[in-house]
């Protein structure tokens, strides 16, 4: 920022001094020129503030150095970019793309094509050379601060007991941050704090947006950049779409389109099923042409009356007085048997009842203890979760504190420079002292205000950190007390389980000593009396059974006739129901056809809505880009619309017909917009850059990978003046 400020001042000074040779200073004009210089100083301070604000919002990442060791066939190579635009020349297979692969692998463990299963080892005859360390080290400049990252991929060899030779047993990866060994998680978190993986790939590879991500994701990203257009805006732009409001019912157009599609599918399926159902009903209609419903009903009533009369005959035979008296005696004996059995069971149960009650009480106490332990454990887990949350907040505050410290130092070092600013640009005479002092005072005042603002933020962060630390210590103390209580209650539970096991053993012993009811003499005597009475009834009922059997045979014949008549009535009922169902299906078919026609109209309106919306969206999205244009839908043969996302330049699709130079520059145009959207500038690797004679203007660092047949080894050339602005 300071360099940019000085460059701005030096540029204006050179212009002023060049005019001295053709223009002489008129002393009368000096005060007016001094005023202009005062304004210029104020504008410089404004520019300083603007640069400061821009730096806070735009993260600038530059590649200073990239070093490869035994990576994809490159034994050793160091790319000194120094944060500047460079060109890398080399014949095919000399390792140009490997540089980009190495850079991406270092950060995200993938190659430039987003593949994670690529081979990084050096191969000879298709086989890797063993026991080599494969290293990639990069030094980045992130918002003016250097960061060195290094990753070492190496083989793991172990020697088993009793063996002389080592055996290959896998791979390990070592991580370094600024030369300090780090864990994988810390390494990944550091990279994540700089830039998101997906964002990085979008900003470093001109081809990534158009060739590596799904068109739906491209479309989603474009909508995110440009901002979507509301359904109300679209309807307002086309009066014919106002009818949509009548049936949207609060749903979005997309949701309503899905609803229409679902309903159309459902109606179509139903319309296809209805004729099949009607035909099936026709085929299953019973033949009832010879049946008379009234006649069958009368005949059925007559049969049912005969059956009832036969059952009455059976009941009359069974209601003999002697048999009923014996059955009464049996009922009395059964009551006595039940009383004897209850008394016996009550007497025996007294032996175990006290033990069962005590056992139940102990199990209830154990359940209470287990509940208390569970409650305390849950409270402890909640406290641990709070600790983690507070620690995450403290880590975030540390990062904010560090960043604010850096900002404070940077602004503290800024000094007022007056070598060129305090003299007349025309004659070179010194400005009045009061004007110099005023300019200096304005600079110092602005500087003091910025430093005070940053210092206040440092104090706030420090206060918040202390408060969070106190909360963490308090919760940890609480958890220690909770654990002591958990251990205490758990021990009580163990003792309670032991007591329960002893009681269960005693109860089983008591149950094994219960006397069975079959050993009760009174009970067995009553059973013998009951059986004697049953034998007497069987003797008396032998004659009755023969009479009853004959009547039951007659009843069976009558029931067969009843079944036949009921089957005929069922046929008549089924025929009536089937005809009614056919009428219902035919009416349903008519209603569904009308509903389908209405849905077709709604579908036309929704598609017309999408056409209108897409036109508006394309216009809005394309306004965000200088060269790239985007086609967001495709007209179908049936008149419908298919959502797409095709990048074009001057009407030529990216995926068909666009030359490589135009592809690269269109990709750079997209990166320019994405960089502003995400607030990040990152080094851009341009593969096959030999096809581009002119690059469009790009703020980020550009590393061009150029095929050069004469360069059998990689050659690096710094770009002094980049020939830009063009897409062909």
Protein Blocks (a to p, Z undefined) as FASTA:
>chain_A
ZZmmmmmmmmmmmmmmmmmmmoccdfklmmmmmmmmmmmmmmmmmmmmmmmmmmmmmccd
ddfbdcdehighiabacddekopacdddddehilpmmmmmmmmmmmnopafkopakbcfb
dceehiacehiacdddddddeehiacdddddddddddddehiabdcdebdcddddeehia
cdfklmmmmmmmmpcfklmmmmmmmklmmmmpcfklmmmmmmmmnopadfklmmmmpmkl
mmmmmmnnopafklmmmmmmmmmmmmmmmmmmmmmmmmmmmmmpccfklpcfklmmmmmm
mmmmmmmmmmmmmmmmmmpfklmmmmmmmmmmmmmmmmmmmmmmmmmmmmmmmmmmmmmm
mmmmmmmmmmmmmmmmmmmmmmmmmmmmmmmmmmmmmmmmmmmmmmmmmmmmpccdfklm
mccfklopacdfklmmmmmmmmmmmmmmmmmmmmmmmmmmmmmmmmmmmmmmmmmmmmmm
mmmmmmmmmmmmmmmmmmmmmmmmmmmmmmmmpccfklpmklmmmmmmmmmmmmmmmmmm
mmmmmmmmmmmmmmmmmmmmmmmmmmmmmmmmmmmmmmmmmmmmmmmmmmmmmmmmmmmm
mmmmmmmmmmmmmmmmmmmmmmmpmkbccdfbdcdfkopacddddddeehiafkgopafk
lmmmmmmmmmmmmmmmnopacddddehklmpmbdcddfbdcddddddfklmbdcddddfb
dcehiaZZ
